């Protein structure tokens, strides 16, 4: 009576298991499914197939006049052997039906097997016991049944060999060989595959499960197949969305004059007027980061970081160096190209605010039992997650085999660079915000920051969502007693913040859509210049922005936020925003379709105005180099090499149909040590590109 909920025990069911009849059935099931019995049945089946073969090749009594003199005795022996084996197999079917229940005999193949064996037994008995014409007619029926029996026997022999093969493999496995959890699951599934108490339909599903586990594609989403109508758009978002920088100029992580003059610290500690009123709303999801950018004179990230660290007490609790934090925040902010309409310091500040909202108002820290340091990892990870964009996305980097793609082997190319750039900056003592904490704590923070930053790669989106969805099917996940479950939620939350624009209130959502689509179309324009295939959603002449946003919400954002809401109920506010914004874009699809055809497509704003994706405030500055110039001064990249790295950007050749691409030319003209000369006085030295994240 003290047990309740999902732990309630059905005592009637338990009593049923303890009855003598149930105990007997269990013992029979153990014997009937044992490897010894399976091998015995397989041997009998092999012998039975030989009998059927001999009966098929022997001439019929009705056709051979000399039959009674030369082969009567042999045929009689084969008929008796046939009769005995058919009786054995029918007894086996009867015992398995009684043991495993009606589901066994209702299986299509088992029912077919029983019918064929019963018919064969009847006519074989009639053939043995009766002489004359009736005997010959029974022989004809028996011969007709022989073909059907051969099919049934062959199938059962294959099942027997498969079961015996798995048994031999398990017995011959080295004792000292380690067993992975996946192998344990596969072993259990293989046992279920031969469980006769399960219907054939269920056992076929078990076979499908075995294939999925063995293939390592447990977290692949079904509609990602080419046949699915959503596959093309889903692949466009996951393949193209991450790391879409505009064609801005090169940036480097370096201190700004405001830090040296103490301006940042003054902005944070002496908040007043309109800025002070704005910062009182940081606990709200509706926080206006564009207003913050305006009031801080283009320093939204550094000001917000400084305020947040003081407001949440992270400086004192985690013993961080405030001066180093000021320098670090300003340097990171300078690493975001202002020319980028979307991936700039405003976006970084917005994601940082979102991460801290999840930690506090969203309940992440409490529900997932996170340590205080996890909040710092998320805040810093959000701040640096897109720092130093090279101007193109991962797909473009890989297509052109850029230095980043070569360095990071085509895997999460830009995400690796973002994390690496941040920690390279902290190698300088004046920017090392971890200087006052232990090496163990610093290593933990570094590991978490790298993990959450790499998790912002959209290529991992569906796998991460599927992983959480799978884990939510177990009660154990919601207890959050395992470090890997906590880290999984941290990674999912930062990824959610990175693509949360569609979950903002409509005025903020519309502004973000204008900015991201501007970058999308700049990307498409660049691909056209290089004669590359234009990525989906990036061609301004064929992309309906309203439809793109509806697909973005339906396919990516809403399913992810629904799963997060199962863990963090306050996220329901965000899913409500998603539904409202989707409804808004649905009212705009027809009008934007017409504008797209006329090449006059603009973003409708909530105040009734419209903003162009070629707005001069969004597209500023000159073209960016395809690779930041900071690569030229990466001493660690060149230190152990005799190669001279030169970047060249050609022009399209007229009439030859070829396209110009970024190319890497290498030569061994001179040792690297001779090329690393000090710059002339007054020359600005680009920051170093850090070594790959290990």
C-alpha positions in Angstrom: 0.0 0.0 0.0 3.0 2.3 0.5 4.1 2.0 -3.2 2.5 4.4 -5.6 2.9 6.1 -9.0 4.9 4.3 -11.5 6.4 2.1 -8.8 3.0 0.5 -8.0 3.1 -3.3 -8.0 0.2 -5.3 -9.6 -0.1 -8.1 -7.0 -2.6 -10.0 -9.1 0.0 -10.1 -11.9 2.7 -11.1 -9.4 0.5 -13.9 -8.0 0.0 -15.1 -11.6 3.7 -15.6 -12.0 3.9 -17.6 -8.8 1.2 -20.1 -9.8 2.4 -23.7 -10.6 1.1 -23.5 -14.2 3.1 -20.3 -14.8 6.2 -21.9 -13.3 5.9 -24.9 -15.6 5.4 -22.7 -18.6 8.6 -20.8 -17.7 10.6 -24.0 -17.4 9.2 -25.2 -20.8 10.1 -21.8 -22.3 13.6 -22.1 -21.0 14.0 -25.5 -22.5 12.4 -24.7 -25.8 14.6 -21.6 -26.3 17.8 -23.2 -25.1 20.6 -23.5 -27.6 20.7 -27.4 -27.1 17.0 -27.7 -28.2 17.6 -25.3 -31.1 20.6 -27.3 -32.3 18.6 -30.5 -32.0 15.7 -29.1 -34.0 18.1 -27.8 -36.6 19.7 -31.2 -37.0 16.3 -32.8 -37.3 15.3 -30.2 -39.9 18.5 -31.0 -41.9 17.6 -34.7 -41.8 14.0 -33.9 -42.8 15.2 -31.9 -45.8 17.2 -34.9 -46.9 14.1 -37.1 -46.6 12.1 -34.6 -48.7 14.8 -34.5 -51.3 14.9 -38.3 -51.6 11.1 -38.5 -51.8 11.2 -35.9 -54.6 13.7 -37.7 -56.7 12.3 -41.2 -56.3 9.8 -42.2 -59.0 6.1 -42.3 -58.1 4.6 -45.8 -57.7 2.0 -44.9 -60.3 4.7 -44.2 -62.9 7.2 -47.0 -62.3 5.9 -50.5 -63.1 8.9 -52.0 -61.4 8.5 -50.0 -58.3 6.9 -52.8 -56.1 9.8 -55.1 -56.7 12.8 -52.8 -56.4 12.0 -49.7 -54.2 9.0 -50.6 -52.0 11.1 -51.2 -48.9 13.1 -47.9 -49.3 10.0 -45.8 -50.0 8.2 -47.3 -47.0 11.2 -46.5 -44.7 11.3 -42.9 -46.0 7.5 -42.6 -45.4 7.9 -43.8 -41.8 10.8 -41.4 -41.2 8.7 -38.6 -42.7 5.8 -39.6 -40.4 8.0 -39.6 -37.3 9.7 -36.2 -38.1 6.3 -34.6 -38.9 5.0 -35.8 -35.6 8.0 -34.4 -33.8 7.6 -31.0 -35.4 3.9 -30.9 -34.7 4.5 -31.7 -31.0 7.1 -28.9 -31.0 4.6 -26.5 -32.4 1.9 -27.6 -29.9 4.3 -27.2 -26.9 5.5 -23.8 -28.1 1.8 -22.7 -28.5 1.0 -23.9 -25.0 4.1 -22.2 -23.6 4.3 -19.0 -25.5 0.6 -18.4 -25.9 -1.7 -17.7 -28.9 0.7 -15.1 -30.3 3.0 -17.9 -31.4 0.4 -19.9 -33.5 -1.2 -16.7 -34.8 2.1 -15.7 -36.3 1.7 -16.0 -40.1 4.8 -18.1 -40.6 4.1 -20.4 -37.6 0.5 -20.9 -38.7 1.7 -21.8 -42.2 4.2 -24.2 -40.8 1.6 -25.9 -38.7 -0.8 -26.2 -41.6 1.8 -27.7 -43.9 3.1 -30.1 -41.3 -0.5 -31.3 -40.3 -1.4 -31.8 -44.0 1.8 -33.7 -44.6 1.3 -35.9 -41.5 -2.2 -36.9 -42.5 -1.3 -37.9 -46.1 1.9 -39.5 -45.0 0.0 -41.7 -42.5 -2.6 -42.5 -45.2 0.2 -43.4 -47.6 1.9 -45.7 -45.2 -1.2 -47.5 -44.1 -3.2 -47.8 -47.3 -2.4 -49.7 -50.5 -3.7 -49.2 -54.1 -5.2 -46.2 -55.8 -6.0 -44.2 -52.7 -2.3 -44.6 -51.8 -1.2 -43.2 -55.2 -3.5 -40.2 -54.7 -2.1 -39.5 -51.3 1.4 -39.7 -52.8 0.5 -37.0 -55.2 -0.8 -34.7 -52.4 2.3 -35.5 -50.3 4.6 -34.6 -53.2 2.7 -31.3 -53.7 3.1 -30.5 -50.0 6.8 -31.3 -50.3 7.6 -28.0 -52.0 5.8 -26.0 -49.3 7.5 -28.1 -46.6 10.9 -27.4 -48.2 10.3 -23.6 -47.9 9.2 -23.9 -44.3 12.1 -26.1 -43.4 14.7 -23.8 -45.1 13.5 -20.8 -43.2 13.7 -22.6 -39.9 17.1 -24.0 -40.7 18.4 -20.4 -41.3 16.9 -19.2 -38.0 18.6 -22.1 -36.2 22.0 -21.4 -37.8 21.7 -17.8 -36.9 20.9 -18.5 -33.3 23.7 -21.1 -33.1 26.1 -18.7 -34.7 25.4 -16.0 -32.1 25.9 -18.6 -29.3 29.3 -19.7 -30.7 30.4 -16.1 -31.1 29.5 -15.3 -27.5 31.3 -18.4 -26.2 34.4 -17.7 -28.2 34.7 -14.0 -27.3 37.9 -13.3 -25.3 37.2 -13.0 -21.6 39.3 -9.9 -21.3 37.5 -8.1 -24.1 35.6 -5.0 -22.9 31.9 -4.8 -23.6 30.4 -1.4 -24.5 26.9 -0.4 -23.4 25.8 -0.6 -27.1 27.0 -4.2 -27.3 25.0 -5.0 -24.2 21.9 -3.5 -25.7 22.5 -5.4 -29.0 22.9 -8.7 -27.1 19.6 -8.1 -25.3 17.9 -7.2 -28.6 19.3 -10.3 -30.2 17.7 -12.4 -27.5 14.4 -10.7 -28.0 14.7 -11.3 -31.7 14.3 -15.1 -31.0 11.8 -14.7 -28.2 8.9 -16.9 -29.4 6.4 -15.2 -27.0 6.6 -12.1 -29.1 4.7 -11.8 -32.3 6.6 -11.8 -35.6 5.7 -8.1 -36.1 7.3 -7.1 -32.9 10.4 -9.3 -33.6 10.7 -7.5 -37.0 10.7 -4.2 -35.1 13.4 -5.6 -32.8 15.5 -6.4 -35.9 15.0 -2.8 -37.1 16.2 -1.6 -33.6 19.3 -3.8 -33.9 20.2 -2.2 -37.2 19.7 1.3 -35.8 21.8 0.7 -32.7 24.5 -1.1 -34.8 24.6 1.7 -37.3 25.3 4.5 -34.8 22.4 6.6 -36.1 20.2 6.6 -33.0 19.8 10.3 -33.0 19.3 10.9 -36.7 16.0 12.5 -37.5 13.9 10.4 -40.0 12.8 13.3 -42.1 16.4 14.1 -43.0 16.1 11.5 -45.7 16.1 12.8 -49.3 12.5 11.6 -49.8 11.1 13.7 -47.0 9.5 17.1 -48.2 11.1 18.9 -45.3 14.6 17.5 -45.9 15.7 20.2 -48.3 14.8 23.1 -46.0 16.1 21.3 -42.9 19.4 20.7 -44.5 19.5 24.3 -45.6 19.1 25.6 -42.1 21.5 23.1 -40.5 24.1 23.3 -43.2 24.1 27.0 -43.7 22.8 28.8 -40.6 25.8 28.5 -38.3 28.5 31.0 -38.7 27.0 33.3 -41.4 29.2 36.4 -41.3 28.8 39.3 -43.6 31.5 40.6 -45.9 33.1 42.8 -43.2 36.7 43.7 -42.7 39.1 41.7 -40.7 39.0 42.1 -36.9 41.4 41.0 -34.2 41.1 40.5 -30.5 42.9 43.5 -29.1 42.2 46.0 -26.3 40.1 49.2 -26.9 40.9 52.6 -25.7 37.8 52.7 -23.6 39.3 50.0 -21.3 42.5 51.9 -20.8 40.6 55.0 -19.9 38.3 53.2 -17.5 35.2 54.1 -19.5 33.8 50.6 -19.4 34.0 50.3 -15.6 32.3 53.7 -15.3 29.5 52.6 -17.6 28.9 49.5 -15.5 29.3 50.9 -12.0 27.6 54.3 -12.5 24.5 53.4 -14.4 22.0 56.2 -14.5 19.2 57.6 -16.5 17.8 55.6 -19.4 20.6 53.0 -19.3 19.9 52.3 -15.7 16.2 51.8 -16.4 16.9 49.5 -19.3 19.3 47.3 -17.2 16.4 46.8 -14.6 14.7 44.7 -17.3 17.5 42.2 -17.8 15.5 39.6 -15.9 12.9 39.7 -18.6 13.1 37.7 -21.9 11.9 40.8 -23.6 15.1 42.7 -22.9 15.8 45.1 -25.7 19.5 44.5 -26.7 19.2 47.0 -29.6 18.4 49.8 -27.1 21.4 48.6 -25.1 23.6 49.0 -28.2 22.3 52.5 -28.7 22.7 53.7 -25.1 26.2 52.2 -24.7 27.5 53.8 -27.9 28.2 50.5 -29.6 29.5 48.5 -26.6 26.5 46.2 -25.8 28.6 43.1 -25.0 31.3 44.5 -22.8 28.8 46.6 -20.8 26.3 43.7 -20.4 29.0 41.3 -19.3 30.4 43.7 -16.7 26.9 44.4 -15.4 25.8 40.8 -15.4 29.0 39.6 -13.5 28.4 42.2 -10.8 24.6 41.7 -10.7 24.9 37.9 -10.3 27.8 38.1 -7.9 30.1 36.0 -10.1 33.2 38.2 -9.6 33.2 37.6 -5.8 31.9 34.0 -5.7 34.3 32.7 -8.3 37.2 35.0 -7.4 37.5 36.5 -10.9 39.9 39.4 -11.7 37.6 42.3 -12.5 40.3 44.3 -14.3 41.2 41.3 -16.5 37.5 40.8 -17.2 37.1 44.4 -18.4 40.1 44.0 -20.8 38.8 40.6 -21.9 35.3 41.7 -22.6 36.4 44.8 -24.6 38.9 42.7 -26.6 36.2 40.1 -27.4 33.8 42.8 -28.4 36.4 44.3 -30.8 36.6 40.8 -32.4 33.0 41.0 -33.6 32.9 42.8 -37.0 30.6 45.8 -36.9 30.0 45.4 -40.6 28.2 42.1 -39.9 24.4 42.8 -40.0 23.7 39.8 -37.8 26.7 38.1 -36.3 28.1 41.1 -34.4 28.5 42.2 -30.8 24.7 42.9 -30.5 24.0 39.2 -31.3 26.7 38.2 -28.8 25.1 40.3 -26.1 21.7 39.0 -26.9 22.8 35.4 -26.6 24.6 36.1 -23.4 21.5 37.7 -22.0 19.5 34.6 -23.1 21.9 32.3 -21.4 21.7 34.1 -18.1 17.9 34.3 -18.4 17.8 30.5 -18.8 20.1 30.2 -15.7 17.9 32.3 -13.5 14.4 33.0 -14.7 14.3 29.8 -16.8 15.3 27.7 -13.8 18.3 25.9 -15.4 20.6 26.2 -12.4 18.0 24.9 -9.9 16.4 22.2 -12.0 19.6 20.8 -13.4 21.5 21.2 -10.1 24.3 23.1 -11.7 27.3 24.6 -9.9 27.8 28.3 -9.8 30.7 27.9 -12.2 28.4 26.5 -14.9 26.6 29.9 -15.0 30.0 31.5 -15.7 30.8 28.9 -18.4 27.5 29.6 -20.2 27.9 33.4 -19.9 31.5 33.3 -21.3 30.6 30.7 -23.9 27.8 32.9 -25.1 30.0 36.0 -25.2 32.7 34.3 -27.4 30.6 31.9 -29.4 30.8 33.8 -32.7 33.9 35.9 -32.2 36.1 36.7 -35.2 33.8 35.6 -38.0 35.8 35.2 -41.3 32.8 36.4 -43.3 31.4 33.1 -44.6 29.8 30.0 -43.1 31.2 26.5 -42.5 29.9 25.2 -45.8 31.5 28.0 -47.8 34.8 27.5 -45.8 34.8 23.8 -46.7 33.9 24.4 -50.4 36.8 26.8 -50.9 39.2 24.8 -48.6 40.0 27.9 -46.6 42.7 28.0 -44.0 40.1 27.4 -41.2 38.7 24.4 -43.0 42.1 22.9 -43.5 43.1 23.6 -40.0 40.0 22.1 -38.4 39.6 19.3 -40.9 36.1 20.4 -42.1 34.6 19.7 -38.6 32.8 22.6 -36.9 35.3 24.9 -38.6 34.2 28.3 -37.3 33.0 27.0 -33.9 36.5 25.6 -33.3 38.0 29.0 -34.2 35.7 30.9 -31.9 36.6 28.9 -28.9 40.3 28.8 -29.8 40.4 32.6 -30.3 39.0 33.3 -26.9 41.4 31.0 -25.0 44.3 32.3 -27.1 43.5 35.8 -25.8 43.5 34.5 -22.2 47.0 33.2 -22.6 48.1 36.8 -22.1 48.2 37.4 -18.4 46.4 40.8 -18.5 43.4 39.1 -20.2 43.4 36.0 -18.1 40.2 36.2 -16.0 41.0 32.8 -14.4 44.3 33.9 -12.9 43.0 33.8 -9.3 41.4 30.4 -9.4 42.9 26.9 -9.2 44.2 25.1 -12.2 41.6 22.4 -11.7 38.7 24.9 -11.7 40.2 26.7 -14.7 40.5 23.4 -16.6 36.8 22.6 -15.8 35.7 26.0 -17.0 37.7 25.7 -20.2 36.3 22.3 -21.0 32.7 23.5 -20.4 33.1 26.6 -22.5 34.6 24.7 -25.4 31.8 22.1 -25.2 29.0 24.7 -25.3 30.6 26.8 -28.0 31.1 23.7 -30.3 27.5 22.8 -29.6 26.3 25.9 -31.5 27.2 24.2 -34.8 23.8 23.9 -36.5 25.0 20.6 -38.1 24.5 19.0 -34.7 21.1 20.4 -34.1 18.9 17.4 -34.8 21.2 15.0 -33.1 21.2 17.1 -29.9 17.4 17.5 -29.9 16.9 13.8 -30.5 19.4 12.9 -27.7 17.5 15.0 -25.2 14.2 13.7 -26.4 15.4 10.1 -26.0 16.8 10.8 -22.5 13.5 12.4 -21.5 11.8 9.0 -22.0 13.5 7.9 -18.8 12.9 9.2 -15.3 16.6 9.1 -14.5 17.4 12.0 -16.8 15.2 14.5 -14.9 17.0 13.7 -11.7 20.2 15.2 -13.1 22.6 13.2 -11.0 25.0 12.6 -13.9 27.5 15.2 -15.1 26.9 14.3 -18.8 23.2 15.0 -18.5 23.9 18.4 -16.9 26.4 19.3 -19.7 23.9 18.1 -22.4 21.3 20.6 -21.1 24.0 23.4 -20.9 24.9 22.7 -24.6 21.2 22.6 -25.7 20.4 25.9 -23.8 23.3 27.8 -25.4 22.3 26.5 -28.8 18.7 27.5 -28.1 19.8 31.0 -27.2 21.8 31.2 -30.4 18.7 30.6 -32.6 16.2 32.2 -30.2 15.4 35.2 -32.4 12.2 33.6 -33.6 11.1 33.3 -29.9 11.5 37.0 -29.2 8.6 39.4 -29.0 7.6 40.4 -32.6 9.3 43.8 -32.7 12.7 42.2 -31.8 12.0 39.2 -33.9 11.3 41.2 -37.0 14.5 43.2 -36.5 16.6 40.1 -36.2 15.0 38.5 -39.3 15.9 41.6 -41.3 19.5 41.3 -40.1 19.9 37.6 -40.6 18.3 37.6 -44.0 20.7 40.4 -45.0 23.6 38.2 -44.2 22.0 35.3 -46.0 21.6 37.3 -49.2 25.1 38.7 -48.9 26.3 35.2 -48.7 24.4 34.3 -51.8 25.7 37.3 -53.7 29.3 36.3 -52.8 28.6 32.7 -54.1 27.3 34.1 -57.3 30.5 36.2 -57.7 32.6 33.1 -57.3 30.4 31.1 -59.6 29.5 28.7 -56.7 26.1 27.0 -56.3 24.0 29.5 -54.3 23.0 28.0 -51.0 19.3 27.5 -50.3 17.7 30.4 -48.5 20.5 32.7 -49.6 19.3 33.7 -53.1 17.4 37.0 -52.8 15.6 36.2 -56.1 14.1 32.9 -55.0 13.7 33.1 -51.2 10.4 34.0 -49.7 11.5 35.4 -46.3 8.1 34.8 -44.6 8.0 31.1 -45.7 11.6 30.7 -44.6 10.7 31.9 -41.1 7.7 29.6 -40.9 9.9 26.7 -41.9 12.6 27.8 -39.4 10.1 27.8 -36.6 8.3 24.6 -37.5 11.3 22.4 -38.3 14.0 23.7 -36.0 13.1 26.1 -33.2 9.7 24.9 -32.0 10.5 21.2 -31.6 13.7 22.1 -29.7 11.9 24.6 -27.3 9.1 22.1 -26.7 11.6 19.5 -25.5 13.4 22.1 -23.3 10.0 23.2 -21.9 9.6 19.6 -20.6 12.6 20.3 -18.4 12.2 24.0 -17.8 8.5 25.0 -17.6 9.1 28.8 -17.8 10.2 28.3 -21.4 6.5 28.1 -22.3 6.7 31.9 -22.6 9.1 31.4 -25.5 6.9 28.8 -27.2 4.0 31.2 -27.0 6.1 33.8 -28.8 7.0 31.3 -31.5 3.3 30.6 -32.2 2.5 34.3 -32.4 5.4 35.0 -34.7 4.6 32.1 -36.9 1.0 33.4 -37.2 2.4 36.9 -38.2 4.6 35.5 -40.9 1.8 33.4 -42.3 -0.1 36.6 -43.0 2.8 37.9 -44.9 3.6 35.0 -47.3 1.5 36.0 -50.2 2.6 39.6 -50.3 6.3 38.7 -49.9 5.9 36.2 -52.6 4.8 38.9 -55.0 7.6 41.2 -53.8 10.2 38.4 -54.3 9.1 38.0 -57.9 9.3 41.8 -58.4 12.7 41.8 -56.6 11.3 44.4 -54.1 11.0 42.1 -51.1 11.2 43.9 -47.8 10.8 42.9 -44.1 7.4 44.0 -42.6 7.9 45.6 -39.2 5.3 45.6 -36.4 4.9 49.4 -36.7 3.7 49.0 -40.3 7.0 50.1 -41.9 9.1 47.9 -44.0 12.9 47.5 -44.1 15.0 46.3 -47.0 17.6 43.6 -46.7 19.9 46.0 -48.5 19.4 48.7 -45.9 22.5 50.9 -45.8 22.6 50.8 -42.0 23.0 47.0 -42.2 25.4 46.7 -45.1 28.3 49.0 -44.2 32.0 48.9 -44.8 34.1 47.3 -47.5 34.4 43.7 -48.5 36.1 41.4 -46.1 39.0 39.1 -46.9 37.9 35.5 -47.2 40.3 34.7 -44.4 41.3 37.1 -41.6 44.7 38.7 -42.0 45.5 37.5 -38.5 46.5 34.2 -40.1 49.6 35.9 -41.4 51.0 36.4 -37.9 50.0 33.0 -36.5 53.5 32.2 -35.2 52.6 28.8 -33.8 51.1 27.8 -37.1 54.3 28.7 -38.9 56.9 27.9 -36.3 57.4 24.3 -37.3 57.0 24.8 -41.0 59.2 25.9 -43.9 56.2 26.9 -45.9 55.3 30.4 -46.8 51.6 31.0 -46.7 50.1 33.4 -49.2 46.4 34.0 -49.8 45.2 35.0 -53.2 41.8 36.0 -54.4 41.5 35.9 -58.2 38.9 37.3 -60.6 36.5 35.4 -62.9 38.0 34.5 -66.2 36.0 35.9 -69.0 34.3 33.3 -71.2 35.9 30.2 -69.7 33.1 29.4 -67.4 35.4 28.9 -64.4 35.0 30.7 -61.1 37.5 32.5 -59.0 38.0 30.9 -55.6 40.1 31.6 -52.6 43.3 29.7 -53.0 46.2 28.8 -50.8 49.6 28.9 -52.5 52.6 27.4 -50.6 56.3 27.5 -51.3 59.5 27.0 -49.4 61.0 30.3 -50.4 62.6 31.0 -47.0 62.5 29.7 -43.5 59.6 30.7 -41.3 61.9 32.2 -38.7 63.2 34.8 -41.3 59.7 35.8 -42.3 58.5 36.6 -38.7 60.0 40.1 -38.6 58.9 42.8 -36.2 56.6 45.4 -37.7 57.6 48.9 -38.4 56.8 51.4 -35.7 53.2 52.6 -35.8 52.0 49.6 -37.9 49.0 47.9 -36.4 49.7 44.2 -35.8 46.7 41.9 -36.3 46.0 39.5 -33.4 47.2 36.0 -33.6 44.9 33.2 -34.7 45.1 30.6 -31.9 46.1 26.9 -32.2 43.3 24.4 -32.8 41.2 23.4 -29.8 42.3 20.0 -28.5 
